[in-house]
């Protein structure tokens, strides 16, 4: 992700960014400190541009995030030139280079890190390291134009289901997470069992419409234990046994009707959502905090969002859930680099990646 911010005489910051995940998910966002967000889409790259109206700029930041492969890197070079042209600046105008170096796939992180180091060295600009998970929670701050910190942060995606005490935008303490599958991973696998398309989250949600969430009593692992941990492997296995029987992973016990698929999808979804909501409430209780921020792809699930909103109304805590457009990986969340820039948190050029999953 590339963020660029221009100089001026006023008090606001605006950020321009390019999202580097894969070619179908590009973003050229412009975000200011007040959280103003506008979007412009282009057919060629599905770009997003966030513009602040009448804002004056203080700093200039350039954020380079992970790139999936050489073809994407070539595309990124063209997109970088276009982004700088739109911003009315050049590489020489940038104040810093920032890169997401954790967590994630090693290859993708390394490509982005090498690009960022090259720019930082060539331009003699400071290097900023961005934590991808922290950025998901930061999307809530940008979206709601409010400071949600301190809060409990829940990042729930295909790779992570993690709870944090978030004392500030870049001050996170790990509280607990999944001990096996992530929630999004379980959605993908159950969708495959039901013959539904990837990704599993939207497919399960669509199939569950009209289904009975009480049709099957699937387990809510660890829900009633005091430790802040998730486990979705048992839930996934329970669905498998229901569909295929023990020891069989290829032949359904009986053909599934649309109604049966809906019931299984709804029952699985309800169990997964109950675990996520229940552990979030435990985290609030154990930390004594009164604000919950939720980000990540699974946060787009409508049933999950509804149950969180119901719980917030009943228990009386503040709730920030990233808007649908900012749940999955996006360029806007990279604006967290501004926080590290303002704090003067720069990295040496021997900065390395921290790949893998946080457990």
C-alpha positions as CSV (number, residue, x, y, z in Angstrom):
1,X,0.0,0.0,0.0
2,X,1.3,3.4,-0.9
3,X,0.2,6.5,1.0
4,X,1.3,10.0,-0.1
5,X,0.6,13.2,1.8
6,X,1.3,16.8,0.6
7,X,2.7,19.8,2.3
8,X,0.7,22.9,3.2
9,X,0.0,25.6,5.8
10,X,-2.9,24.1,7.7
11,X,-3.7,21.6,10.4
12,X,-5.0,18.5,8.6
13,X,-3.4,15.5,7.1
14,X,-4.6,13.8,4.0
15,X,-3.3,10.4,2.7
16,X,-3.3,8.9,-0.7
17,X,-2.8,5.1,-1.1
18,X,-2.4,2.2,-3.5
19,X,-3.5,-1.2,-2.2
20,X,-1.2,-4.0,-3.2
21,X,-2.8,-7.4,-2.5
22,X,-3.9,-8.6,-6.0
23,X,-4.8,-6.8,-9.1
24,X,-8.6,-7.2,-8.5
25,X,-8.4,-5.3,-5.2
26,X,-6.6,-2.1,-5.9
27,X,-7.3,1.0,-3.9
28,X,-6.1,4.6,-4.2
29,X,-7.6,6.1,-1.1
30,X,-7.4,9.6,0.2
31,X,-8.1,9.9,3.9
32,X,-7.7,12.9,6.2
33,X,-7.3,13.1,9.9
34,X,-11.0,14.0,10.2
35,X,-11.9,10.8,8.5
36,X,-13.3,12.3,5.3
37,X,-13.5,9.5,2.7
38,X,-14.6,9.7,-0.9
39,X,-14.4,6.9,-3.5
40,X,-13.8,6.9,-7.2
41,X,-13.9,3.7,-9.2
42,X,-12.1,3.0,-12.4
43,X,-12.8,-0.1,-14.5
44,X,-9.1,-0.8,-15.2
45,X,-8.0,-1.3,-11.6
46,X,-11.0,-0.8,-9.4
47,X,-9.2,2.1,-7.8
48,X,-10.5,4.0,-4.8
49,X,-9.7,7.7,-4.2
50,X,-10.4,9.4,-0.9
51,X,-10.4,13.2,-1.1
52,X,-10.5,15.8,1.6
53,X,-12.3,19.0,0.7
54,X,-10.6,22.2,1.7
55,X,-8.0,20.5,3.9
56,X,-4.4,21.7,4.1
57,X,-1.7,19.1,4.3
58,X,1.2,18.8,6.8
59,X,3.2,15.6,6.1
60,X,3.8,13.4,3.1
61,X,3.9,9.7,3.5
62,X,4.4,6.9,1.1
63,X,3.3,3.4,2.1
64,X,4.3,0.3,0.1
65,X,2.6,-2.8,1.1
66,X,2.8,-6.5,-0.1
67,X,2.7,-7.4,-3.7
68,X,1.7,-10.9,-4.7
69,X,3.9,-11.6,-7.8
70,X,6.0,-10.1,-10.6
71,X,3.0,-9.4,-12.8
72,X,1.4,-7.5,-10.0
73,X,4.6,-5.6,-9.3
74,X,4.8,-4.4,-12.9
75,X,1.2,-3.3,-12.6
76,X,2.1,-1.5,-9.3
77,X,4.8,0.5,-11.0
78,X,2.2,1.9,-13.5
79,X,-0.3,2.5,-10.7
80,X,2.3,4.2,-8.5
81,X,3.1,6.7,-11.3
82,X,-0.7,7.3,-11.8
83,X,-1.2,7.8,-8.1
84,X,1.6,10.3,-7.8
85,X,0.3,12.1,-10.9
86,X,-3.2,12.4,-9.4
87,X,-1.8,13.6,-6.1
88,X,0.2,16.3,-7.9
89,X,3.4,15.2,-6.3
90,X,6.6,13.2,-7.2
91,X,8.7,10.7,-5.4
92,X,10.9,13.5,-4.3
93,X,8.0,15.1,-2.4
94,X,7.5,12.2,-0.1
95,X,8.5,12.4,3.5
96,X,8.6,8.7,4.4
97,X,8.2,5.2,3.1
98,X,6.1,2.7,5.0
99,X,5.5,-1.0,4.5
100,X,3.4,-3.7,6.0
101,X,5.9,-6.2,7.3
102,X,3.7,-8.4,9.5
103,X,1.9,-10.8,9.5
104,X,1.2,-12.5,6.2
105,X,2.8,-14.6,3.5
106,X,6.5,-14.4,3.5
107,X,6.9,-14.0,-0.3
108,X,4.4,-11.2,-0.5
109,X,5.8,-9.3,2.5
110,X,9.3,-9.6,1.2
111,X,8.5,-8.2,-2.2
112,X,6.8,-5.2,-0.6
113,X,9.6,-4.8,1.9
114,X,12.3,-4.8,-0.7
115,X,10.4,-2.2,-2.7
116,X,10.0,0.0,0.3
117,X,13.6,-0.3,1.3
118,X,14.7,0.5,-2.2
119,X,12.6,3.7,-2.2
120,X,13.7,4.7,1.3
121,X,17.4,4.3,0.4
122,X,17.2,5.9,-3.0
123,X,15.1,8.9,-1.7
124,X,16.9,9.1,1.7
125,X,13.5,9.0,3.5
126,X,12.7,7.2,6.8
127,X,11.1,3.8,6.7
128,X,7.9,3.0,8.6
129,X,6.8,-0.6,9.6
130,X,3.0,-1.3,9.6
131,X,1.3,-4.1,11.4
132,X,-1.4,-5.4,9.2
133,X,-3.7,-6.5,12.0
134,X,-3.5,-3.2,13.8
135,X,-4.4,-1.6,10.6
136,X,-7.7,-3.5,10.5
137,X,-8.8,-1.9,13.8
138,X,-7.6,1.5,12.6
139,X,-10.1,1.3,9.8
140,X,-12.8,1.8,12.5
141,X,-11.2,5.1,13.5
142,X,-11.1,6.3,9.9
143,X,-14.6,5.2,9.1
144,X,-16.3,6.7,12.1
145,X,-14.2,9.8,12.4
146,X,-13.9,9.1,16.1
147,X,-11.2,7.9,18.5
148,X,-12.2,4.4,19.7
149,X,-9.2,3.9,21.9
150,X,-8.7,2.4,24.4
151,X,-10.8,-0.6,23.3
152,X,-10.9,-4.3,22.9
153,X,-10.0,-5.1,19.3
154,X,-11.3,-8.2,17.5
155,X,-9.7,-9.1,14.2
156,X,-11.6,-11.9,12.6
157,X,-10.6,-13.1,9.1
158,X,-9.5,-16.1,7.0
159,X,-6.2,-16.3,8.9
160,X,-6.9,-14.7,12.3
161,X,-9.4,-14.7,15.1
162,X,-7.6,-12.5,17.6
163,X,-8.5,-10.3,20.6
164,X,-6.3,-7.4,21.7
165,X,-6.3,-4.7,24.3
166,X,-5.8,-1.6,22.2
167,X,-4.5,1.2,24.4
168,X,-3.9,3.3,21.4
169,X,-3.8,3.1,17.6
170,X,-0.3,1.4,17.6
171,X,-0.3,0.1,21.2
172,X,-1.8,-3.4,21.2
173,X,-1.5,-6.2,23.8
174,X,-2.5,-9.7,22.6
175,X,-5.3,-11.2,24.8
176,X,-6.0,-14.4,23.0
177,X,-6.9,-16.0,19.7
178,X,-7.8,-19.2,17.9
179,X,-5.9,-22.3,18.9
180,X,-6.6,-24.0,15.6
181,X,-8.7,-22.8,12.6
182,X,-9.6,-19.1,12.2
183,X,-13.3,-18.3,11.8
184,X,-12.9,-17.3,8.2
185,X,-11.1,-20.6,7.5
186,X,-13.9,-22.5,9.0
187,X,-16.4,-20.7,6.8
188,X,-14.4,-21.6,3.7
189,X,-14.2,-25.2,4.6
190,X,-17.8,-25.7,5.6
191,X,-18.8,-23.9,2.4
192,X,-16.7,-26.4,0.4
193,X,-18.4,-29.3,2.2
194,X,-21.8,-27.9,1.2
195,X,-20.7,-27.4,-2.4
196,X,-20.8,-23.7,-2.1
197,X,-18.4,-21.4,-3.9
198,X,-15.3,-19.7,-2.5
199,X,-15.0,-17.5,-0.5
200,X,-17.1,-19.2,2.1
201,X,-18.2,-16.2,4.1
202,X,-20.6,-14.7,1.6
203,X,-21.7,-18.1,0.4
204,X,-22.6,-19.3,3.8
205,X,-24.4,-16.1,4.6
206,X,-26.4,-16.3,1.4
207,X,-27.2,-20.0,1.8
208,X,-28.3,-19.4,5.5
209,X,-31.0,-17.0,4.4
210,X,-34.2,-18.8,5.1
211,X,-32.5,-21.6,7.0
212,X,-33.2,-22.6,10.6
213,X,-30.2,-21.7,12.9
214,X,-31.6,-24.1,15.5
215,X,-32.0,-27.1,13.1
216,X,-28.6,-28.6,14.2
217,X,-26.9,-28.2,17.5
218,X,-23.3,-27.7,16.5
219,X,-20.7,-27.1,19.3
220,X,-19.6,-23.7,20.7
221,X,-16.1,-24.7,21.7
222,X,-14.5,-22.9,24.7
223,X,-17.5,-20.5,24.9
224,X,-18.1,-21.2,28.6
225,X,-14.4,-21.3,29.6
226,X,-12.7,-18.2,31.1
227,X,-9.7,-18.1,28.8
228,X,-9.8,-15.8,25.8
229,X,-9.4,-18.3,23.1
230,X,-11.3,-19.5,20.1
231,X,-11.5,-23.0,18.5
232,X,-13.3,-23.7,15.3
233,X,-11.8,-27.0,14.4
234,X,-14.4,-29.0,16.4
235,X,-17.3,-27.0,14.9
236,X,-15.9,-27.7,11.4
237,X,-15.6,-31.4,12.2
238,X,-19.1,-31.6,13.6
239,X,-20.5,-30.3,10.3
240,X,-18.3,-32.8,8.4
241,X,-19.6,-35.7,10.5
242,X,-23.1,-34.6,10.1
243,X,-22.7,-34.5,6.3
244,X,-20.4,-37.3,5.6
245,X,-20.1,-39.4,8.8
246,X,-16.9,-40.3,10.6
247,X,-14.0,-41.4,8.5
248,X,-15.6,-40.3,5.2
249,X,-14.8,-37.1,3.5
250,X,-16.0,-37.7,-0.1
251,X,-19.5,-39.2,-0.1
252,X,-22.5,-37.5,1.5
253,X,-24.6,-39.6,3.8
254,X,-27.6,-38.5,1.6
255,X,-28.1,-35.9,-1.1
256,X,-28.7,-32.4,0.2
257,X,-31.7,-30.4,-0.7
258,X,-31.6,-26.6,-0.8
259,X,-33.6,-26.5,2.4
260,X,-31.1,-28.8,4.1
261,X,-28.1,-26.8,2.9
262,X,-29.8,-23.7,4.3
263,X,-30.3,-25.3,7.7
264,X,-26.8,-26.5,7.9
265,X,-25.4,-23.2,6.8
266,X,-27.6,-21.3,9.3
267,X,-26.8,-23.6,12.2
268,X,-23.0,-23.4,11.5
269,X,-23.1,-19.7,11.1
270,X,-25.0,-19.3,14.4
271,X,-22.5,-21.4,16.3
272,X,-19.5,-19.5,14.9
273,X,-21.1,-16.1,15.6
274,X,-22.0,-17.1,19.1
275,X,-18.4,-18.0,19.8
276,X,-17.1,-14.7,18.4
277,X,-19.6,-12.5,20.2
278,X,-19.3,-14.5,23.5
279,X,-15.5,-14.2,23.7
280,X,-15.6,-10.5,22.8
281,X,-18.0,-9.9,25.7
282,X,-15.6,-11.9,28.0
283,X,-12.7,-9.7,26.8
284,X,-14.6,-6.6,27.7
285,X,-15.5,-7.9,31.1
286,X,-11.9,-9.1,31.9
287,X,-10.3,-5.9,30.7
288,X,-12.8,-3.5,32.2
289,X,-13.0,-1.7,28.8
290,X,-16.2,-0.4,27.4
291,X,-15.5,-0.2,23.7
292,X,-15.2,-3.0,21.1
293,X,-13.7,-2.5,17.7
294,X,-14.1,-5.2,15.1
295,X,-12.3,-5.6,11.7
296,X,-11.4,-8.3,9.2
297,X,-13.3,-10.1,6.5
298,X,-15.6,-12.0,8.7
299,X,-16.8,-8.7,10.2
300,X,-18.8,-8.3,7.0
301,X,-21.1,-11.2,8.0
302,X,-24.6,-9.8,8.5
303,X,-25.6,-12.1,11.3
304,X,-22.4,-11.4,13.2
305,X,-22.9,-7.7,12.9
306,X,-26.5,-7.9,14.1
307,X,-25.7,-10.0,17.2
308,X,-22.8,-7.6,18.1
309,X,-25.2,-4.7,17.8
310,X,-27.8,-6.5,19.9
311,X,-25.2,-7.3,22.5
312,X,-23.9,-3.6,22.6
313,X,-27.5,-2.4,23.1
314,X,-28.1,-4.9,25.9
315,X,-24.8,-4.6,27.7
316,X,-24.2,-0.9,27.1
317,X,-20.8,-0.8,25.5
318,X,-19.6,1.3,22.5
319,X,-19.3,-0.7,19.3
320,X,-17.3,0.1,16.2
321,X,-17.6,-2.4,13.3
322,X,-15.7,-1.6,10.1
323,X,-18.0,-0.7,7.3
324,X,-18.5,-3.5,4.7
325,X,-16.1,-1.8,2.2
326,X,-13.4,-1.7,4.9
327,X,-13.8,-5.2,6.4
328,X,-11.6,-7.1,4.0
329,X,-8.0,-6.0,3.2
330,X,-8.2,-2.5,1.8
331,X,-6.0,0.6,1.2
332,X,-7.7,2.9,3.7
333,X,-6.5,0.9,6.7
334,X,-3.0,1.7,5.7
335,X,-3.5,5.2,7.0
336,X,-2.3,3.9,10.3
337,X,1.2,4.7,9.0
338,X,0.4,8.3,9.8
339,X,0.3,7.4,13.5
340,X,3.8,6.0,13.5
341,X,5.0,8.9,11.4
342,X,3.7,11.4,13.9
343,X,5.3,9.4,16.8
344,X,8.6,9.4,15.0
345,X,8.7,5.6,14.9
346,X,11.1,4.8,12.0
347,X,12.9,1.6,11.2
348,X,16.5,0.8,10.1
349,X,17.1,-0.6,6.6
350,X,17.7,-4.1,8.0
351,X,14.0,-4.4,8.9
352,X,12.8,-7.9,8.3
353,X,9.4,-9.4,7.7
354,X,7.5,-11.4,10.4
355,X,5.4,-13.8,8.3
356,X,2.9,-16.4,9.4
357,X,-0.1,-16.2,11.6
358,X,-0.5,-14.7,15.1
359,X,-1.5,-17.4,17.5
